[in-house]
Amino acid sequence: MSQFVQQLVNGLSLGAIYALIALGYTMVYGILRLINFAHGDVYMVGAFVGYYLGRILNAGAASSSPSVLNFFLVLGGSMGACALLGWVLERSAYRPLRKAPRLNALITAIGISLLLENLGQLIFGADPKDFPTLVERTSLSVGIVTFSNIQLIVIVTAIVLMLGLQYIVHRTKMGTAMRAVSFSHDASGLMGINIHRVISFTFVLGSALAAAAGILVGLYNPKIDPLMGIMPGLKAFVAAVLGGIGNIPGAIVGGLIMGVAETLTIGYLSSTYRDAITFVILVAVLLFRPTGLFGTTARAKV
Amino acid sequence: MIRQMVKLNWLRGLALLAFALLGVAACSQNENVIRIGVFNSLTGGTATFGISSTNGIKMAAEEWNAKGGLLGKQIQLIVEDDQSKPEEAAMVVTKLVNQNRVAAILGEVASSRTLAGAPIAQKAGIPLITPASTNPKVTKVGSYIFRVCYTDSFQGAVCARFAVQKLGLKRLAILTDVKNDYSIGLADYFKRDAVLLGGEIVSEESYSEGDTDFRAQLTSIKGANPEVIFVPGYYTEAGLIAKQVAEQNMNVKLIGGDGWDSPRTVEIGGAAVEGAFFCNHYSAEDTSQMVRTFVANHVKKYGYVPDAMAPLSYDAAELLFDAIQRAGSIDGAKIRDAIAQTKDFPGVCGNITIDAERNARKAAVMLQINQGKLKVYDVIQP
C-alpha cells in the first residue's frame, strides 16, 4: 500500500511537468488549430537558459549556499527568455503562414522543431549537462510516504502557475480576448480585437510555461541535453489529446494521468513499456473518445 | 558491331586506368606512415570514456613516434567520433576500413559500440583491439577482434563475491540498463554468482540509457527491502540513480561495475555516491613503477589524474604497436597472429597474456568513493 502511494507521488510530480508542457500545446491549438511541434524544444531551451543562469548565480554567490531565491531568479529569467523565443517564433515562422493552408503551418512547426534541436546541439554541445543545484535536496517523510523537497517544489510551482494561467484566461481582458479568438477569428476581428496580438500572447504564455517545466525538470532530474524535449514533448502532446485538445483543465488532468500511468507501468510492469504506455493511451483515446476526456465535439457546418 | 566492341573496350580501358590511378593514390598514401584507426565516443552520453581512452592512445603513439616510430615509419592516428551511438560506430569503422585503409583499429570502450564496429573490421581482415569492452560477446565476433581487459563473467563474479562474502550482505537488488549489452551481461553474471554464493536477488528492475527518472523503479526496489543495489550501468545514470536513492531515504550499499569509472560519477552524484563501491581495472594510487610513471606523464600532458580508460587504452595501443613491430609488416593477418601470440606483455593495468578466446586475464580492483576520491578497497586476482 505504502509503495502504491509512493508511486502515486512520483507519478504526480512527473505528471505536473507534463501538464505544464501540455498547456502550451492545448492553448495554441485552441486558438490556431495548430499543433506546435516545436513546443517540446522550447522546453529544452528553457532548461538550458536555466542551466546557464543557475551557473552564473551559483558562481556569483560562491560563498552562500544554493537558495530558494536563486530558484525564483532562474525560473523567472528562463520564463522571460522563452517568452521572447515564443514571440519570435510566432512572428517569424507562423504569422506569415496565417492565411496558408493549415498543413503548411504544421510542417513549418516540424521544421522549427528540428532547427531548435540541431541549433541546440551546435550551441550547447551534444553532451548531457548537469543542471546546477539550486535547492539542496532533503527528504521528508509524512506517514508512509517519503518525498523530497524537490518533488514538493515541482508540484507547488506547477499548481501556482496553473492557477495563474486560469486567472489570466478567465479574469483578464487579454484572456477574454483569447477565448473570443478561439471561437472565431473573423468575428473577434470585427469586434475590434487585435488577433495578431492575441495569438502572439498565447505563444508567449505557452512558451513561458514550457520554460518553467524545463527548470522544474532540471531541478528534479538534473541532467539536460539538446534532445531532451522530444519525448516529453510527445508525451505532453498525448496528454493534451487525452484531456481534449484545446481544453485547459483537460491538459492538466491529461498530464497528471500520463505521469501516473508511466510511473505505475514502470513500477508494476517493466521500464521497457515506459514510452509504449503513452502511445497505447493515445490509440485508446483516438479509438474510444476522439475528442478526449473534456473535449466537446466540433460539428462541421454543412 | 565491331565498331561497338572497340568502343566498349576503349571504355573498359578508361575504367581500368581510373582504378589503377586510384590504387596508386591509395598506395602512395601509406609510404611513410602507418595509419591506425581509433573510434571512440568523444561526444554524447559517455563522452568521458572516449576522451580519456583517446588521450591514452595518443600518449602511446607519441612515445613511439618520439623513439623513431614503427617499422621505421611514423604512426598516424585517425580518430573518429561515434557520438556515443552504436549506429555511428558502425559508420565510422566502415570509413576507417574503406576510406582511410588503416592497418589496425583501436577502440570503443562501450561493448554495444564495439559490437557494432567489430563485424566490419572482422570482414575486412583488419585487427581490432578494444581497450575496455568487457562483454564476452565482443571477442566472439571473430578471429581479428581482441581485448586487453577482463570480461564481465569475471567482473560479475568479483562484484558478487564482494557483496556476499566480503560485505556479508545477502539481500541484493539489481537495476539494469536494458539498452546496453554491457549492463545486461554484467547483471546476468552478477546474478549467477551471487545466487551460487548464497545471496538472494530480491528485486530486479530496469531502465534505458538516457533515462533521468528512476523513482518508480527505486520505489519498487525499496519495497523489497534490499541491502545492496547493484547498478551495472554507465556513469551518467549511476550518479542520478545514487541521488534518487538518497532522496528515498534508502539504507543500502551501491555497487557498480567499471562503467562507473569517470570523474563525472562524483560530479553528478555528489554526496549521494559517498561510500559506494565499484569494480575497476586499475587504481591511480597504485605504487608500482609503471602506474606511477604513467600517471605522472598523463598529469604532465593533460593536467589531471586519469581514470582507468586512459591506461587501458594506452596498454591496448602499446600492445598493438609491439605486435606490428614483431609482425614486421602491416598485413592484417600477420598483425593478427602477432597479437594472438602476446605473452606477459607489461601493461599499466597489469600484465597481458592473450588467451585462445582473444581475451586478457587480469586482476580487478574494488574501489570505494571516499570524500569524492577513489580509494582501493580490495584487489581480486583472476
Interface residues (C-beta under 8 A of the other chain):
Chain A: Q3 Q6 Q7 N10 G11 S13 L14 G125 A126 D127 P128 D130 T133 R137 S139 S141 T146 S148 I150 V217 Y220 N221 P222 K223 E262 T263 L264 I266 G267 Y268 S270 S271 T272 R274
Chain B: T43 G44 G45 A47 Q83 V178 E205 S206 Y207 S208 D211 T212 D213 R215 A216 Q217 T219 S220 K222 G223 T236 L240 K243 A246 E247 Q248 N249 R264 E267 I268 G270
